[in-house]
Amino acid sequence: MTADAAEGAPAASPREERRQQRVDLFRSQVLDAAEEMFAELGYHGTNLKAIAARCEVSVGSLYSVFDGKDALFAAVLARSGEGLTPRMTELARDDAPADVRLLRLAELQVRWFREHPNWARITTAFVSPGARADLPGGEIARNYEGGYRWAMELQAGVIAAGQRDGLLRTGDPGALARMFSAMVSAHHVIDEQAGAALTLEEFLDLLRATFVVRPA
């Protein structure tokens, strides 16, 4: 639809707006329940009947907002992931020195994982060899892998800039970006274990000691 056509389209009636608000609220409630169950039980341990029961609705009601289990799982991944992406891009493109940007990227991800623990538990399973078998393949896996490659390229670009400026350690930027990301993911796993977590500043100090070469 063109902009002119959109401007000429009739405005939704108050009744239609109320209906859409109810649909949006129901969709959000389903996503909340599904995210909790996928995090607790895994992809294969979760089914639409159980999600519907938690929402106290029929399975048919779920199909009014999602085409099926794969579509629901993909929506769960996208809901929080789409909010993280622009924030990472903004930090990576900031004018701050590269070592500062790299640590800010880590801080952002740690805070995001803490604010969205169920989503974080689901996504870190994609990079945990023992958990990959419980995840769907096909388009969902390809989409995740595409997002992962994007994040690695973004972080590798920051690392390469830091190497040129003598701020970050030498080594293949892509490999270092994957190591950096693995440490962030591992921190999330440890963060969930009672009494085992590092503070955010302790973790950032560990990353600083690993990647930064200029004097503090």
BELVENVEN-V301780 format. One record per residue. N is the residue number from 1. RES is the residue in three letters. PHI is phi in radians with two decimals (NA if undefined). OMEGA is omega in degrees with one decimal (999 if undefined). D_LAST is the distance of its C-alpha to the last C-alpha in whole Angstrom. Layout:
n: <N:N>
res: <RES:RES>
phi: <PHI:PHI>
omega: <OMEGA:OMEGA>
d_last: <D_LAST:D_LAST>
//
This chain:
n: <1:2:3:4:5:6:7:8:9:10:11:12:13:14:15:16:17:18:19:20:21:22:23:24:25:26:27:28:29:30:31:32:33:34:35:36:37:38:39:40:41:42:43:44:45:46:47:48:49:50:51:52:53:54:55:56:57:58:59:60:61:62:63:64:65:66:67:68:69:70:71:72:73:74:75:76:77:78:79:80:81:82:83:84:85:86:87:88:89:90:91:92:93:94:95:96:97:98:99:100:101:102:103:104:105:106:107:108:109:110:111:112:113:114:115:116:117:118:119:120:121:122:123:124:125:126:127:128:129:130:131:132:133:134:135:136:137:138:139:140:141:142:143:144:145:146:147:148:149:150:151:152:153:154:155:156:157:158:159:160:161:162:163:164:165:166:167:168:169:170:171:172:173:174:175:176:177:178:179:180:181:182:183:184:185:186:187:188:189:190:191:192:193:194:195:196:197:198:199:200:201:202:203:204:205:206:207:208:209:210:211:212:213:214:215:216>
res: <MET:THR:ALA:ASP:ALA:ALA:GLU:GLY:ALA:PRO:ALA:ALA:SER:PRO:ARG:GLU:GLU:ARG:ARG:GLN:GLN:ARG:VAL:ASP:LEU:PHE:ARG:SER:GLN:VAL:LEU:ASP:ALA:ALA:GLU:GLU:MET:PHE:ALA:GLU:LEU:GLY:TYR:HIS:GLY:THR:ASN:LEU:LYS:ALA:ILE:ALA:ALA:ARG:CYS:GLU:VAL:SER:VAL:GLY:SER:LEU:TYR:SER:VAL:PHE:ASP:GLY:LYS:ASP:ALA:LEU:PHE:ALA:ALA:VAL:LEU:ALA:ARG:SER:GLY:GLU:GLY:LEU:THR:PRO:ARG:MET:THR:GLU:LEU:ALA:ARG:ASP:ASP:ALA:PRO:ALA:ASP:VAL:ARG:LEU:LEU:ARG:LEU:ALA:GLU:LEU:GLN:VAL:ARG:TRP:PHE:ARG:GLU:HIS:PRO:ASN:TRP:ALA:ARG:ILE:THR:THR:ALA:PHE:VAL:SER:PRO:GLY:ALA:ARG:ALA:ASP:LEU:PRO:GLY:GLY:GLU:ILE:ALA:ARG:ASN:TYR:GLU:GLY:GLY:TYR:ARG:TRP:ALA:MET:GLU:LEU:GLN:ALA:GLY:VAL:ILE:ALA:ALA:GLY:GLN:ARG:ASP:GLY:LEU:LEU:ARG:THR:GLY:ASP:PRO:GLY:ALA:LEU:ALA:ARG:MET:PHE:SER:ALA:MET:VAL:SER:ALA:HIS:HIS:VAL:ILE:ASP:GLU:GLN:ALA:GLY:ALA:ALA:LEU:THR:LEU:GLU:GLU:PHE:LEU:ASP:LEU:LEU:ARG:ALA:THR:PHE:VAL:VAL:ARG:PRO:ALA>
phi: <NA:-1.34:-1.08:-1.12:-1.16:-1.12:-1.18:-1.48:-1.20:-1.16:-1.20:-1.13:-1.26:-0.94:-1.14:-1.17:-1.10:-1.13:-1.10:-1.15:-1.09:-1.15:-1.10:-1.10:-1.13:-1.11:-1.06:-1.13:-1.13:-1.12:-1.09:-1.05:-1.14:-1.12:-1.06:-1.06:-1.28:-1.09:-1.24:-1.35:-1.94:1.46:-1.13:-1.30:-1.47:-1.95:-2.34:-1.12:-1.07:-1.20:-1.12:-1.07:-1.11:-1.13:-1.45:1.06:-2.37:-1.43:-1.06:-1.02:-1.14:-1.12:-1.23:-1.33:-2.15:-2.41:-1.28:2.93:-1.12:-1.11:-1.12:-1.19:-1.09:-1.10:-1.18:-1.08:-1.09:-1.25:-1.00:-1.53:-1.10:-1.20:-1.38:-1.35:-0.96:-1.14:-1.21:-1.13:-1.06:-1.07:-1.16:-1.13:-1.66:-1.13:-1.46:-1.15:-0.97:-1.08:-1.16:-1.18:-1.10:-1.10:-1.21:-1.17:-1.09:-1.12:-1.06:-1.01:-1.17:-1.08:-1.13:-1.13:-1.07:-1.20:-1.36:-2.25:-1.11:-1.19:-1.07:-1.11:-1.11:-1.19:-1.23:-1.17:-1.11:-1.14:-1.92:-1.90:-0.89:-1.24:-1.80:-1.06:-1.14:-1.62:-1.93:-1.26:-1.81:1.04:-1.10:-1.09:-1.12:-1.13:-1.13:-1.11:-1.09:-1.14:-1.14:-1.13:-1.09:-1.05:-1.13:-1.15:-1.15:-1.07:-1.23:-1.11:-1.12:-1.14:-1.11:-1.08:-1.12:-1.16:-1.18:-1.10:-1.60:1.24:-1.81:-2.16:-1.08:-1.34:2.31:-1.05:-1.03:-1.14:-1.14:-1.16:-1.11:-1.17:-1.11:-1.00:-1.12:-1.11:-1.17:-1.13:-1.12:-1.11:-1.07:-1.08:-1.06:-1.16:-1.04:-1.41:-1.54:-0.99:1.37:-1.90:-1.38:-1.51:-1.20:-1.03:-1.16:-1.11:-1.18:-1.12:-1.11:-1.12:-1.13:-1.08:-1.16:-1.44:-1.97:-1.58:-2.00:-1.37:-1.04:-1.13>
omega: <179.0:179.0:-179.9:179.8:-179.9:-180.0:-178.5:-178.9:179.8:178.4:178.6:178.6:175.8:179.3:179.2:177.8:178.2:178.3:-179.7:177.6:178.4:178.3:-179.2:179.0:179.3:179.3:179.1:178.6:177.7:178.9:178.4:-178.5:-179.0:179.9:177.9:-175.4:176.9:178.6:-177.5:-168.3:-176.2:-177.9:-175.4:178.6:-178.4:176.0:-176.0:179.0:-179.9:177.8:178.3:179.3:179.1:178.6:-178.5:176.3:177.0:175.9:178.5:178.4:178.3:-179.2:176.3:-179.4:178.3:-177.0:-178.1:-175.7:-180.0:179.3:178.9:178.6:179.3:179.3:176.1:178.8:-174.3:-171.3:179.8:-178.4:-178.3:176.2:-178.5:-173.7:-178.3:178.7:176.4:179.4:-179.4:-179.8:-177.6:-176.5:-179.0:-179.4:-178.5:175.7:-173.2:179.9:177.1:179.6:-179.1:179.7:175.9:175.7:177.7:-179.3:177.9:-176.6:178.3:179.9:179.6:177.8:-179.7:179.3:-178.5:-171.4:-180.0:177.1:-179.9:179.7:179.4:-174.7:180.0:176.8:179.6:-179.9:176.8:-174.4:-178.1:-176.8:-174.8:-177.2:-178.4:-177.4:178.9:176.1:175.3:-174.2:-179.4:179.3:179.9:178.7:178.7:-179.1:176.0:176.9:178.5:178.6:178.1:-179.1:179.6:178.5:178.4:-178.4:177.0:177.4:177.0:-179.6:179.6:178.0:178.5:177.0:179.2:-179.0:179.0:-176.5:-175.4:-174.1:178.1:-179.3:-179.6:-176.8:179.2:178.7:178.9:177.3:178.1:176.8:177.7:-179.0:178.8:178.3:177.4:178.7:178.9:177.9:178.5:180.0:179.1:-177.5:-178.3:-176.7:-175.7:176.0:-175.6:-170.3:167.3:170.6:179.0:-178.6:176.4:179.7:177.9:175.8:178.0:177.1:179.6:179.9:-177.3:-169.6:-173.3:-178.4:179.6:179.3:179.8:999>
d_last: <54:54:52:56:57:55:55:59:59:60:58:58:60:59:60:58:55:56:57:53:51:53:52:49:48:50:48:45:46:47:44:42:45:44:41:41:44:42:39:41:44:42:44:47:48:48:51:52:55:52:50:53:54:51:51:55:56:58:57:59:57:54:55:56:52:51:53:52:49:47:47:46:43:42:42:40:37:37:37:34:32:34:32:28:29:29:26:24:25:24:21:21:22:20:19:15:13:14:11:11:15:15:13:15:18:18:18:21:22:22:23:26:27:27:29:32:32:35:34:31:33:35:33:31:34:34:32:33:36:38:38:39:42:43:42:44:44:46:44:42:40:40:39:36:35:35:33:30:31:30:26:26:26:24:21:22:22:18:17:20:18:15:16:18:15:13:10:12:14:18:21:23:22:24:24:20:21:24:22:19:22:24:21:21:25:25:23:26:28:26:26:30:31:31:29:27:24:21:19:18:14:15:16:13:10:13:13:9:10:13:12:9:9:6:4:0>
//
